[in-house]
Amino acid sequence: MKKSIVAASLLMMGSALMAADMGNGWFMGTEFGGMDIKMKATASSGGTTASITDTMNTTYESIKIGKYFDNSRIYTALNYQNKKDDFSSWSWGLGYDYLIKNSSSITPFIGANVSYIKGKVDDMPVLDKPAGFAAGVEAGLIYALSPKAELEAGIRYMNISNVEDSGSISGVSVKLEGKTATQYYLGINYKF
């Protein structure tokens, strides 16, 4: 009888520990989405300055790896912005999300991110490699497909004003600088 009680206690304790760890652990994921990038180009010569601001709509892919904790997660991500109008970029960043736990299979989250962005503009003698740091906020939903797989949808808003490049051509000073970027995405994560 005592052996049965001890065995049952150990099984219950093991089940409780496994259940407590279900929200924790490592994950790997991928994202596919759209991106709106607002940039400003400025030219100055002889005391005269002219500038133009434009928004580029493009797509991107990302892979990320991170760790879940009780009510949060932290991850690193590598993103590639697909070429659009001879412009493409890579970024590497870190993100933190606070998970708003509830009893459903859908978990809302809010968070923050920082990243380093390196762009490339083809066929330009100057302003061809804008680079710099970006920071922003994010929000979204995670839907549990199974204990190991989940769908994710979200949106990020980033200040990219530190992403820039400058130079001169034929005596004209030129500068390309980022303003803001908005990403909206769908993704899938696998917990391991």
N, C-alpha and C positions, 0 to 999 in steps of 0.2 A: 504494500500500500504506500509506504514512504517513497519507494522508488518511482511509483507512478506520479505522485505529487511533485517530486523533484523533476522528473522528466517533463511533466506538463508545465511546470514553472519555467524551466529552461526554454521550452518551445515558445511560451508566451513572451518571455523576455526577448528572445531572438526575433520574433515577429514584430514586437514593439520597436526594437532597434532598427529593423529593416524599414518599417513604416516611417520612422522618424527621419531616415536618410533618403527617402524617396524624393524629397524636394531638393536635396543637396546633390552635388556631383558635377562632373564635367559634361560639357556638351560641345558639339561641333555643328555648324549650320552654314547655310548659304542664303543669299538674298538676290532677288532680281527686281529691278524697279526703274522708275523714272527720276529725272533730276532737272530742276530749273536752276540755272546758274546766272546770276546777275553780275555783269562785269562793266567796268568803266575804263575807257581809253582817253588819254589826255595828250595833247601836243602843244608845245610852247616854243615860240621863236620871236626874238626881238620884242619882248614885252607883251606879246599877244598869245593868249591861251584859248584853246578850243577843246571841248570834251564831248564825248558821246557815251551814253549808257545803254546797254542792250541786254536782253535775257536770252540765253540759249537753252532750249529744251532737248534733253538727250536721255540715254538709258545707261544703266550701270549693272555690274554684277559684283558680288562680294562673298568672301568666305570668312567665317569667324569661328573662334574657339574661346570657350570661357568656362566659368564655374558658377553653379547655383549655390546659394546659401539659403537660410530659412525664408527671408523676405526680400531677397535681392539677388542680383547676378552681376558679374563683372566679366568683360570679354575684350579681346583684341580682334580687329578686323582689317582685312586687306581688300581694298576696293579698286575696280577698274572702271573708269568712265569711258564708254565707247566713243569712238571718233565721230565727231560731228563738226562740219565746217572746218576741217583740217585741225581740229583741237581734240586732244585726248588727255587723260590724267590718271595718275595712280595716287592712292592715299593709304596711309596706315594709321590706325587710331585705336584708342581705348574708350570703352563705354561702361557706364554703370547704370543699372535700372533698378528702381524700387518696385517690387511686385505687390500689387494690391490683391492679397489673397481673399478668396471667397469659397463657397461650397460648390460652385459650378466648374465645368471643364474649361471655362474661359477665364483667363487671368489678365486683367489690365495692368499696364506698367507705365511709369514715367521715368525719365532719366536724363543723363547728361553725357556728352562725348567731347573728346578732343582728338585732333588728327593733324598729321603733316601731309600736305598735298604738293605733288610735283606734276606740273602740266607740261604739255609739248604742243607747239603750234608748228605745223609743217609749212615749208616754203616762205618763211619770214626771216629777213636779215636781222631784225631785232625783235624784242618782245616774244621770243620763241620758247622760253622756259620759265613761266611764272611758277613760283614756289612759296610756301609759307605755312604757318599754323592756322588752324581753324578750331572753333569751339561752338557748341550748341546744345540744344535740348531735344528730347525725343519723347514720343508717346506711342502706345500701340496696344495690341491684344495678342495673347498667346492662347492657342486652342490645343488641348491635349488630344492627340489622335490615339495614343496608347501610352503606357508607362515610359516608353523609350522615345517616342516620336511626337513632334508637335509642329503645328503650323503657326506662323507669326505674320502679322501685318502691322505696319507702323509708318510713322512720318517723322522726319528730322528737319529741324531748322537750324542752320549754321551761319555764324558770322565768319566770312572768309576775307575780311578786309586786310589781313596780313599776307594774303597770297598775291604776290605782285612780281613785276619785272619792269625794268626801265633801261633806257639807252638813248642813243642819238643817231640820227641818220640825216646826212646832208645839212648839218647845222641845226636841226630841229630836235629838241628834247621830247622824247615820247615815254609814256608810262602806261602800263596795263595793270589794273588792280581789281581784285575781287570785291564784291559787296556782300551778297548773301547767296546761300544755296539751300534749296529745299529738296529733300529726298522723300519719296513715297515708295513703299516696297512690300513684296510678299516674300516669305522665306519658309524654309523647313529646317528644323533642328533635330539632331539625334543625340540622346543622352547616353553616356557610357560610364 
